[in-house]
C-alpha cells in the first residue's frame, strides 16, 4: 500500500511540475493561440455592439444616395 501511495504522489508531482504541455505545441504557441482567441472575441463583441446600436452602416431610409464603404 505504501508503494502505491508513493507512486501516486510521485506521479502527481510530475504532472504538477511538468504542467499540461502537449507534444505538439509549446507554451509560447499556446500563449499566442489564447491571445489570438481573446482578440477575435473582443473584435466580434465590438461588432455585435455596433450591430445592436445600428452603428454598422448608415440607414438607407433616405431618398438621397449615401456613399458607404
LUMLO-811515 format. One line per 8 residues: number of its first residue (from 1); their letters; for each residue x, y, z of C-alpha. Coordinates in pm, whole numbers. Example, Ala and Ser with C-alpha at 12.3 -4.5 7.8 and 13.67 -1.06 7.14 Angstrom:
BEGIN
1 = as = 1230 -450 780 | 1367 -106 714 .
This chain:
BEGIN
1 = xxxxxxxx = 0 0 0 | 289 231 78 | 440 174 -265 | 110 263 -435 | 82 582 -230 | 440 684 -308 | 389 610 -678 | 69 817 -680 .
9 = xxxxxxxx = 239 1111 -507 | 536 1097 -744 | 309 1080 -1048 | 112 1378 -917 | 432 1576 -865 | 549 1501 -1217 | 220 1627 -1360 | 219 1938 -1139 .
17 = xxxxxxxx = 582 2028 -1204 | 575 1940 -1574 | 248 2115 -1641 | -6 2016 -1901 | 216 2065 -2203 | 142 1867 -2511 | 388 1726 -2758 | 255 1934 -3046 .
25 = xxxxxxxx = 258 2289 -2905 | 497 2490 -2696 | 389 2724 -2416 | 464 3023 -2642 | 237 2884 -2913 | -38 2823 -2661 | 0 3180 -2532 | -24 3319 -2887 .
33 = xxxxxxxx = -328 3099 -2953 | -508 3223 -2642 | -424 3587 -2715 | -548 3543 -3075 | -873 3389 -2947 | -914 3673 -2698 | -852 3932 -2969 | -1105 3771 -3205 .
41 = xxxxxxxx = -1366 3750 -2930 | -1312 4118 -2846 | -1349 4221 -3211 | -1663 4011 -3255 | -1810 4161 -2937 | -1743 4514 -3066 | -1904 4423 -3397 | -2210 4284 -3217 .
49 = xxxxxxxx = -2245 4605 -3016 | -2221 4810 -3336 | -2495 4598 -3494 | -2720 4632 -3189 | -2674 5010 -3178 | -2713 5030 -3558 | -2366 5184 -3598 | -2252 4933 -3857 .
57 = xxxxxxxx = -2383 5115 -4164 | -2585 5424 -4249 | -2958 5396 -4272 | -3099 5352 -4621 | -3418 5537 -4533 | -3346 5846 -4739 | -3416 5949 -5093 | -3059 6076 -5140 .
65 = xxxxx = -2772 5848 -5225 | -2544 5776 -4930 | -2191 5665 -5000 | -2089 5365 -4794 | -1753 5199 -4761 .
